[in-house]
Amino acid sequence: MTFADSRSDTVPVQLPNGAIVQVEVTKTGREDVGFDTKQFQPVAEAIEGMVQMIAAPIQKVKPKKATVKFGMELAIESGQLTAVIVKGSGKANLEITLEWES
């Protein structure tokens, strides 16, 4: 089953401040999503890691303006909420725009 064939379910997710939100997650058929409360911290750490890896080279080239877009789905892997980078608009899953003034 591919992500295109996958279904989604809604699961409760606890944010670091203790708030509970309902999040739609991809169900790939490899395991049941389950409805116990999941922690959002693994997803936050994945986003933070992506931003750090993208920001470092951008800071080296010192553009006047930078815009970064990436698509992300949430899935359950080994019972934990996880981030899955997916295709965004067009055929790119990571779009970076840098601007300099001349």
ZITALIN-V142073 format. One record per residue. N is the residue number from 1. PHI is phi in radians with two decimals (* if undefined). NEAR is the number of other ideal C-beta (glycine too) atoms within 10 Angstrom. Layout:
n,phi,near
N,PHI,NEAR
N,PHI,NEAR
This chain:
n,phi,near
1,*,10
2,-1.74,6
3,-1.06,12
4,-1.13,6
5,-1.58,8
6,-1.33,15
7,-1.94,10
8,-2.29,15
9,-2.31,14
10,-1.87,12
11,-2.25,20
12,-1.31,12
13,-2.23,19
14,-1.67,15
15,-1.42,14
16,-0.97,9
17,-1.46,6
18,1.66,6
19,-1.17,9
20,-1.86,12
21,-2.19,11
22,-1.59,8
23,-2.14,17
24,-1.43,11
25,-2.15,21
26,-1.31,19
27,-1.92,17
28,-1.58,18
29,1.63,10
30,-1.33,11
31,-2.74,11
32,-1.22,10
33,-1.18,19
34,1.30,12
35,-2.15,10
36,-1.26,8
37,-1.21,11
38,-1.71,23
39,-1.61,13
40,-1.47,18
41,-0.92,14
42,-1.04,15
43,-1.23,21
44,-1.05,13
45,-1.16,11
46,-1.13,17
47,-1.11,13
48,-1.05,10
49,-1.09,11
50,-1.06,16
51,-1.09,12
52,-1.09,9
53,-1.18,9
54,-1.40,15
55,-1.20,12
56,-0.99,9
57,-1.20,9
58,-1.15,13
59,-1.11,10
60,-1.15,7
61,-1.55,9
62,0.83,9
63,-1.26,14
64,-1.20,8
65,-2.52,9
66,-2.37,15
67,-2.23,10
68,-2.22,14
69,-2.24,12
70,-2.57,18
71,-1.58,14
72,-2.51,15
73,-1.91,15
74,-1.88,20
75,-2.40,21
76,-1.87,20
77,-2.32,14
78,0.92,7
79,1.38,11
80,-1.95,12
81,-1.23,22
82,-2.44,16
83,-1.62,19
84,-2.17,16
85,-1.33,13
86,-2.23,13
87,-1.13,13
88,-1.66,14
89,-1.20,9
90,1.15,7
91,-1.90,6
92,-1.65,12
93,-1.85,14
94,-2.50,13
95,-2.11,13
96,-2.15,14
97,-2.09,10
98,-2.09,13
99,-2.27,9
100,-2.20,9
101,-1.69,6
102,-1.82,2
